[in-house]
Amino acid sequence: MQTGSQNGVQNGCPINKEGEEFNPYRNWRRPDLPSRCTYGRSKDSPHSNKSCPKPVRPKILNSVLDNIAGTPMIRLNNIGKSEGLKCEILAKCEFFQPGGSLKDRIALRMIEDAEEKGFIKPGATIIEPSSGNTGIGVAMVCAVKGYRCIIVMPQRMSLEKVATMKALGAEIYRTANGIPFDQPESHVGVARRLMEEIPNSFLLDQYRNPSNPLAHYDGTAEEILDACDNKLDMVVIGTGTGGTLTGVARKIKERCPNCKIVAVDPEGSLIAEPAELNQKGKKFEVEGIGKDFVPTACDRQFVDKWYKAADKESFQMARRIVREEGLLVGGSSGTALHYGIQAMKDFGLKEGQRCVVIFVDSIRNYMTRFLNDEWMGERGYLEDEEEEPSK
Ligand SMILES: Cc1ncc(COP(=O)(O)O)c(C=O)c1O
């Protein structure tokens, strides 16, 4: 995504100010520089697009990495109806990925793009700051390929994610909650320090690595369009790094220019536009979405409307998706569907129209969180939840 002259990197010239070779994985750049993405298929694009057709799987796979992508699209049959909607609602079920989330796609793409360019070599240490799902994906790829893996994650993220990453052999560093991203003690700052201290280490940096949105431009979006035969009226996407939004929205607007792109950002996060929607400093508990900066990987130009999301509505809807649709999703899927339903009503989607909502991760990450009545009750998230019918 960087094509200009930041840090001395000139267009097409990988030499930095000091005359050393520029290595995007070892030369630090802020993760909140404006998006300057030109990765459409123009001849000036600095990026290599890949054809990623929906995989046709052989009976025996060579490794778990061959099971990444190709997730199912599943119709929601109950929740839309009970909300009075007549349009079709489809869930892109990324929680069926082998690592449990859509982030498996970007973990594999970021590592393989860097390997292809010769930046990552055998014996390397891969470092990544993550709210957990990218960490799990990166740890899984490193386990298969034999790289040492270090994940830096804020304290507030669930212990279930830490347990999974440790089982995959990753070393985990936890950072205190609420530290601004540009401070050395933040998860971004600690990852950067480790990269500078550890020889032969590489910081993938999903916040600015173009392979993040490209995985969705070439993969996720193509799969959505294929499942819908290029006929869709709305897509709803939660934002963290903004990589999913950037890649999916760009491809879908190219192919279906009338499709509405709805983006959902938690209260307290600073990604939504216009900026007046955002409330700096407000805490939020849904994991994976929301940031205290706008990541470089996030290109907001294709968004038709932003919604700000509350935790309670998100977790209650995630429980409804499990209970009423039988889909074992995580909290941010509840966020996307709750505010997606609002958007379908606001835009007046009718019978015969179709909305796709992306369900990013799985229930496995949150056994002690929104699945737990005590955890929900202590925070007031159970209030107004529909009572179970008495037996
Ligand atoms: C559970 C969950 N939902 C949504 C997202 C947002 O995806 P993106 O980073 O592509 O914006 C993430 C990102 O980590 C996530 O973990």
The ligand as an ORCA input file, in Angstrom:
! r2SCAN-3c Opt
* xyz 0 1
  C     -13.386    -11.379     15.833
  C     -12.986    -10.364     14.821
  N     -13.939     -9.711     14.154
  C     -13.625     -8.759     13.240
  C     -12.313     -8.428     12.963
  C     -12.005     -7.317     11.978
  O     -11.313     -7.723     10.833
  P     -10.300     -6.717     10.125
  O      -9.055     -6.697     10.956
  O     -10.081     -7.302      8.780
  O     -10.935     -5.364     10.087
  C     -11.312     -9.093     13.662
  C      -9.927     -8.728     13.477
  O      -9.042     -9.164     14.192
  C     -11.649    -10.090     14.598
  O     -10.707    -10.756     15.296
*
